Amino acid sequence: MDKIRVLVAKPGLDGHDRGAKVVARALRDAGFEVIYTGLRQTPEQIAQAAADEDVNVVAMSILSGAHPHLFPKVVNLVREKGMKDTLIIGGGVIPDGDIPALKQAGIAEVFTPGTPTGDIVKFINENVKK
């Protein structure tokens, strides 16, 4: 079976990517193929990279507080590109009260600071449509 391909992306104007890099490394160590887009990506850039790289998962990390706007926009753009089965997850500094709306908008799961990376690996393995 082919490796699960994961796009790790930092939407918006965050200047910090340590958490995203920790997650990217953990996913790579778990046997996934990881594509990291770097800082300050627009939703359009993220969706285009997801399509270009034909990924199974889009994993976004955000600290800026713009998640209620940026995460759903990425979901919509990825779906518009015909990627209906792509698993889209989010993480970062996200208040618990915002999580239900993000899930309603199509984010499969939200991982907040302190989540063991093994939990993210397990979620991806259990939820990617092969």
C-alpha positions as CSV (number, residue, x, y, z in Angstrom):
1,M,0.0,0.0,0.0
2,D,1.2,3.5,-0.7
3,K,2.2,5.8,2.1
4,I,-0.4,8.2,3.5
5,R,0.5,11.7,2.1
6,V,0.0,14.6,4.5
7,L,0.2,18.3,3.7
8,V,1.2,20.2,6.8
9,A,0.2,23.9,6.4
10,K,0.4,27.2,8.3
11,P,-2.5,29.4,7.1
12,G,-2.5,33.1,7.8
13,L,0.1,35.3,9.3
14,D,1.5,33.2,12.1
15,G,5.2,33.6,12.5
16,H,5.8,30.5,14.6
17,D,5.9,27.0,13.2
18,R,7.6,25.0,15.9
19,G,4.4,23.0,16.6
20,A,3.8,22.3,13.0
21,K,7.4,21.1,12.6
22,V,7.1,18.8,15.6
23,V,3.9,17.3,14.2
24,A,5.4,17.0,10.7
25,R,8.4,15.2,12.1
26,A,6.2,12.8,14.2
27,L,4.1,12.0,11.1
28,R,7.2,11.3,9.1
29,D,8.5,9.1,11.9
30,A,5.2,7.2,11.8
31,G,5.7,6.4,8.2
32,F,3.7,9.1,6.5
33,E,4.9,11.1,3.5
34,V,4.9,14.7,4.7
35,I,4.9,17.8,2.6
36,Y,5.4,21.0,4.6
37,T,4.3,24.3,2.9
38,G,6.0,26.7,5.3
39,L,4.7,29.8,7.0
40,R,2.1,32.4,5.9
41,Q,0.2,30.4,3.3
42,T,-3.1,31.6,1.9
43,P,-6.1,29.2,1.9
44,E,-5.8,29.2,-1.9
45,Q,-2.1,28.2,-1.8
46,I,-2.9,25.4,0.7
47,A,-5.7,24.0,-1.4
48,Q,-3.6,24.2,-4.6
49,A,-0.7,22.4,-2.9
50,A,-3.1,19.7,-1.6
51,A,-4.3,19.1,-5.2
52,D,-0.8,19.3,-6.7
53,E,0.6,16.9,-4.2
54,D,-2.5,14.6,-4.3
55,V,-2.5,14.3,-0.5
56,N,-4.7,12.1,1.7
57,V,-4.7,14.6,4.6
58,V,-4.4,18.4,5.0
59,A,-3.2,19.2,8.5
60,M,-3.3,22.9,9.4
61,S,-1.8,24.6,12.4
62,I,-2.7,28.1,13.6
63,L,-1.9,30.3,16.5
64,S,-3.2,33.7,15.4
65,G,-6.9,33.3,16.2
66,A,-7.9,33.4,12.5
67,H,-9.0,29.8,12.5
68,P,-12.8,30.5,12.4
69,H,-12.2,32.2,9.0
70,L,-9.2,30.4,7.5
71,F,-10.0,26.7,8.4
72,P,-13.5,26.6,6.7
73,K,-12.1,28.5,3.7
74,V,-9.5,25.8,3.2
75,V,-12.1,23.1,3.5
76,N,-14.3,24.7,0.9
77,L,-11.4,25.3,-1.5
78,V,-10.1,21.7,-1.2
79,R,-13.6,20.3,-1.7
80,E,-14.1,22.6,-4.8
81,K,-11.0,20.9,-6.2
82,G,-12.8,17.6,-6.1
83,M,-10.9,16.3,-3.1
84,K,-14.0,14.9,-1.4
85,D,-12.2,12.2,0.6
86,T,-9.3,14.3,1.8
87,L,-9.1,14.3,5.6
88,I,-8.8,17.8,6.9
89,I,-7.6,18.3,10.5
90,G,-6.5,21.4,12.5
91,G,-4.5,22.2,15.5
92,G,-2.9,25.0,17.4
93,V,-4.1,27.5,19.9
94,I,-7.9,27.1,19.4
95,P,-10.4,27.7,22.2
96,D,-12.6,24.7,23.1
97,G,-15.7,26.8,22.3
98,D,-14.6,27.2,18.7
99,I,-14.1,23.5,18.0
100,P,-17.8,22.6,17.3
101,A,-18.1,25.2,14.6
102,L,-14.9,24.1,13.0
103,K,-16.1,20.5,12.9
104,Q,-19.4,21.6,11.4
105,A,-17.4,23.4,8.8
106,G,-15.7,20.2,7.8
107,I,-12.6,20.0,10.0
108,A,-12.5,16.3,11.0
109,E,-10.7,16.8,14.3
110,V,-9.0,19.6,16.2
111,F,-5.8,19.0,18.2
112,T,-4.9,21.5,20.8
113,P,-1.5,22.1,22.6
114,G,-0.4,19.2,24.6
115,T,-2.0,16.6,22.4
116,P,0.4,13.6,22.2
117,T,1.6,13.3,18.6
118,G,0.6,9.6,18.8
119,D,-3.0,10.6,19.0
120,I,-2.7,12.5,15.8
121,V,-1.1,9.5,14.0
122,K,-3.8,7.2,15.3
123,F,-6.6,9.6,14.2
124,I,-5.1,9.8,10.7
125,N,-4.6,6.0,10.4
126,E,-8.2,5.4,11.5
127,N,-9.8,8.0,9.3
128,V,-8.0,8.2,6.0
129,K,-10.0,6.6,3.2
130,K,-7.7,4.2,1.5
